[in-house]
Structures are given as C-alpha cells and as structure tokens.
Amino acid sequence: MRHILITGGAGFIGSHVVRLFVNQYPGDQIINLDKLTYAGNLSNLNDLEGKPNYRFVEADICDFDVVQSIFETFQIDGVIHLAAESHVDRSITDPFSFARTNVMGTLTLLQAAKEAWKGRYDGKLFYHISTDEVYGALGFDDMRFTEESRYDPHSPYSASKASSDHFVRAYHDTYGLPVVLSNCSNNYGPNQFPEKLIPLFIQNIRHNKPLPVYGKGENIRDWLYVEDHARAIDLIFHRGRVGETYNIGGGNEWKNIDLVRVIIKTVDRLLGRKEGASEKLITYVTDRAGHDLRYAIDASKLRDELGWEPSVQFEEGIEKTVRWYLDHQEWLDDIASGAYQQR
C-alpha cells in the first residue's frame, strides 16, 4: 500500500486526479489536502464519500507544522502537488497571495517531505504540477514549448509557478529528493471554477450576459481536456523518470475568438436557440496587462516515453463540457451564492 498525498484535491484538476487515484488504486490510501479557498469545492468529490481508501484533510500547505504532522500521521510516501493560486487576473491585483501559496507552500511541502523521508528515498516521489505559462509567450510561427524551453514568465502567477519549479529542482539537486515535474497547457472540462473562460462564457450565454473578450481575441491557447490531464499525471507518477520534466499538451490550439464562437454555437444548439443567436453577446474589452500572445505545448516526450496521447477530441470535449454545465445549474448556483463554502 502506498500513502499518496494529493494537494489541492478539491479544486478543478485536483478533484479529477483524486477521483482517478481513489477508484483506480483501491489498495492505496489517498489523502486529499485542501485549504478550501474560494476555488476548493468538496461537492466536486461527493461520489467518493465513504470510500475506505480516501481521506480529506482541510489545511494550509503553508503551515509547516500541520503539513509535517500529516506526513507523520499518514506515513506519506508520495506527493502529487496541485494546490496553487492560478488565475492570472487575480495575480495582477494580489501578487502576495500567489507568492505565498505557490512559492512558500511548495517550499513547505518540499521541506516536510525531506524531513519525513530522511534520505530514505526508495519508493518515494514528490510530483510537482506546473503550467506552460512559465515559458513566456510564443509568436504565431514559433515552435511549441518543449521541456528545454527557456523560462520567461510574464505575470505574477507565472513568476510564482516558475519559482516553485526552481525550488523543486533545487531540492532534487541539493538533497537528492526524488522529484518529477510536469507543465500543462490550458485545461477545460467539468467542475472548473466559473471565473475561467469556458465555464464563464457558458453561463453568460445561458443567461444572455456579455461575453468579454480581451483585445481582438487573437491570443492563442492549447486546450487539454481535464480527464486526459489526470491520465497523464497518473502515468508520470507511476512511470516517469525521477528528475525529469514532462510537458502535457492537447495539441489543440485555438484563437480565443474562435473558441468563443465554438462555445456559442454549442450552447445555442443545446439550448434550442437559433445557431449563432448569442454572437451578439461578444464584447471586446481592453486587453489585460502582460497578456501573452500564444501558448502551445510539444508533448512528444510524454508520448514517446510513456505512451500518452490525448483521448478526447476537442469537439467531443466541448460538447461534454457544455452539457455538464448546463446540467449542473445547482452546482453553479451554489458557487454564485457562496453556499458551497458553508458545507
């Protein structure tokens, strides 16, 4: 039996990872550590209540004493670290929170792992999940980011994640801590907090509210279905080479304005509206400071070494995502009212 600590497991990506590990590895004990900030929602994991190999602990990854006690109590021998502040707009208005959680929180976990494992690293692993934004921006004609791409963060969010990546590698080089890292592209799918583009626009279309598009909507992102990301994390955790970095991307680039039109078309169809009826809701707004033009991930290393490829095509993924949000209005209403934080 392995005792695996998953941080940020009540959030969007984390909840999908927790569910996969709890269901796929019934012989392992999965401990979900989450502070339950605004983006943490235990209703994302209602289906796991009562599972004998699942435990939830509400705590702050920056609290060293508490994190240390979790390592001791549960005899943690594997960490999958997803807990992070991740919204770029929020990082611009409150960079201190991002530095605290993303940098100091990661450092706290690294130090707790080092002290708990005491150099006895056989069967131990610290897996840190990061973002493609640490690499900066690409031009329209540039090659995709690889694991060798130079770090060039442009926002407080990406700078904090870049710093956390460096600390993880430093603990590997300095103390021999067994680590592995991955950098992923934009995720989408069920349970994403509705401040993010895709769920926000689905909700706004449903209620005939404006769809605010930065600049001219020319920025390009590589979109990855969240369950494909969870499968990649599973592979890397169990089969990735210690000390290595793996990039996880959907191979699925879209201009923001084209993505918005696909969302509009899908929502209008599923709501029984005339095709394109909601295009009038598109509203162009002043571009965000430091808004990177393009992100795109080359995931060939992950494919060649571990055999991973995206399994969900974008049209299928968008359809599944839109249907989920349209079918889970209560989940959205609980977030809007704040009721999800009282449970």
Number of C-alpha atoms within 10 A of each C-alpha: 9 15 19 25 27 25 27 29 31 29 29 22 23 25 26 23 25 27 19 16 21 20 14 11 14 14 13 17 20 26 23 22 25 24 20 18 13 12 20 21 24 19 18 20 16 9 9 17 12 9 11 13 17 20 17 16 15 12 16 19 27 19 13 17 11 14 21 18 13 19 22 14 9 15 15 21 20 22 24 25 24 24 26 25 21 17 14 19 15 14 20 16 10 13 18 13 17 25 21 17 21 28 22 20 22 25 21 19 23 22 16 21 26 20 12 18 18 11 14 10 14 9 9 20 22 26 25 25 22 25 20 28 26 23 22 22 22 16 13 11 7 11 11 17 22 20 19 9 12 11 15 14 21 17 21 23 27 26 24 26 29 22 18 23 23 12 17 23 21 13 17 19 13 8 12 14 26 25 25 23 26 21 24 24 27 22 21 23 22 21 24 22 18 17 11 12 17 21 24 16 26 25 19 17 22 14 9 13 16 16 23 18 19 17 15 14 18 15 18 23 23 21 23 26 26 24 21 20 25 20 19 26 23 17 15 23 21 9 11 21 16 17 18 14 25 25 25 32 31 27 21 18 20 18 16 18 19 13 19 22 15 16 24 26 18 21 27 20 14 14 12 9 13 10 14 16 14 22 16 11 16 18 14 15 13 10 12 12 11 14 16 18 16 22 26 28 25 20 24 19 16 21 16 10 13 15 11 19 19 20 13 16 13 18 12 10 20 21 16 14 22 22 17 15 22 17 11 12 12 11 16 19 12 14 17 11 9 12 11 17 16 6 8
